[in-house]
Amino acid sequence: MLSIRHDPFPLEAARDLLGIVRALYAEARSRGASVADLHAIAAVGDDLRQAIALAEAHPPGTLGFSSAWARAERAAGRVGELADAVTPAAPIVRAALARVGGGNVTPGG
């Protein structure tokens, strides 16, 4: 059951998390991940995008706003499943940098 939320939605954190998910997707695609794995990552990104849109469209205390919270919390838990403590961050960072700089940006440079 969905509980009504009044506390401020963490828009910046949700956007940050969406950026991480996008980098995870880019890295997974570049290493030839399976279609199922790519769909799983994309589904998390979709939940985050929908959560952000709902939070921006509905005021606190409404069903839409509370749904935004539920989607964001569910997606955050799934990100933890996608990238665990043993996943090296360097390939993810390189994938993100390649998307930002068109391949012309390097870490530390």
C-alpha positions as CSV (number, residue, x, y, z in Angstrom):
1,M,0.0,0.0,0.0
2,L,1.3,3.4,-0.9
3,S,1.6,5.8,2.0
4,I,1.2,9.5,1.4
5,R,4.5,11.5,1.5
6,H,4.9,15.1,2.5
7,D,8.7,15.3,2.8
8,P,10.7,17.0,0.1
9,F,11.5,14.8,-2.9
10,P,15.3,14.5,-3.5
11,L,15.3,15.8,-7.1
12,E,19.0,16.3,-7.3
13,A,19.9,12.9,-5.9
14,A,17.4,11.2,-8.2
15,R,18.9,13.1,-11.2
16,D,22.4,12.0,-10.0
17,L,21.3,8.4,-9.7
18,L,19.8,8.6,-13.2
19,G,23.2,9.7,-14.5
20,I,24.8,6.8,-12.8
21,V,22.3,4.4,-14.4
22,R,22.9,5.9,-17.8
23,A,26.7,5.4,-17.3
24,L,26.0,1.8,-16.2
25,Y,24.0,1.3,-19.4
26,A,26.7,2.7,-21.6
27,E,29.4,0.6,-20.0
28,A,27.2,-2.6,-20.2
29,R,26.4,-1.9,-23.9
30,S,30.1,-1.3,-24.7
31,R,31.2,-4.6,-23.2
32,G,28.4,-6.5,-25.1
33,A,26.0,-7.2,-22.2
34,S,23.0,-9.3,-23.0
35,V,19.7,-7.8,-24.2
36,A,18.1,-8.9,-20.9
37,D,20.8,-7.1,-18.9
38,L,20.4,-3.9,-20.9
39,H,16.6,-4.1,-20.5
40,A,17.0,-4.4,-16.7
41,I,19.3,-1.3,-16.6
42,A,16.9,0.6,-18.8
43,A,13.9,-0.3,-16.6
44,V,15.7,1.3,-13.6
45,G,16.3,4.4,-15.6
46,D,12.7,4.5,-16.7
47,D,11.5,4.3,-13.1
48,L,13.8,7.2,-12.1
49,R,12.7,9.3,-15.1
50,Q,9.1,8.7,-14.2
51,A,9.7,9.4,-10.5
52,I,11.3,12.7,-11.3
53,A,8.5,13.7,-13.7
54,L,5.8,12.7,-11.1
55,A,7.6,14.7,-8.3
56,E,7.8,17.8,-10.5
57,A,4.2,17.5,-11.6
58,H,2.5,16.8,-8.2
59,P,2.6,18.6,-4.9
60,P,3.6,16.9,-1.7
61,G,0.8,15.0,0.0
62,T,-0.7,13.8,-3.3
63,L,-0.9,10.3,-4.7
64,G,1.3,11.3,-7.6
65,F,4.0,12.8,-5.4
66,S,3.9,9.7,-3.1
67,S,4.2,7.5,-6.2
68,A,7.3,9.4,-7.2
69,W,8.9,8.5,-3.8
70,A,7.9,4.9,-4.2
71,R,9.4,4.6,-7.7
72,A,12.6,6.4,-6.7
73,E,13.1,4.2,-3.7
74,R,12.5,1.0,-5.7
75,A,14.9,2.2,-8.4
76,A,17.6,3.1,-5.9
77,G,17.4,-0.5,-4.5
78,R,17.7,-1.9,-8.0
79,V,20.7,0.3,-8.8
80,G,22.4,-1.4,-5.8
81,E,21.8,-4.7,-7.4
82,L,23.2,-3.6,-10.8
83,A,26.4,-2.2,-9.4
84,D,27.8,-3.9,-6.3
85,A,30.9,-3.3,-4.2
86,V,33.0,-5.5,-6.5
87,T,32.1,-3.7,-9.7
88,P,35.0,-1.5,-10.8
89,A,34.0,2.1,-11.3
90,A,36.7,3.0,-13.9
91,P,34.8,1.4,-16.9
92,I,31.6,3.2,-15.8
93,V,33.4,6.5,-15.5
94,R,35.1,6.0,-18.9
95,A,31.7,5.3,-20.5
96,A,30.2,8.4,-18.9
97,L,33.2,10.5,-20.1
98,A,32.9,9.2,-23.6
99,R,29.3,10.2,-23.7
100,V,30.1,13.7,-22.4
101,G,33.2,14.4,-24.5
102,G,32.4,12.3,-27.6
103,G,35.4,10.2,-26.7
104,N,37.8,13.2,-26.4
105,V,37.7,13.4,-22.6
106,T,40.0,11.3,-20.4
107,P,39.9,10.7,-16.6
108,G,42.2,13.2,-14.8
109,G,42.8,15.1,-18.0
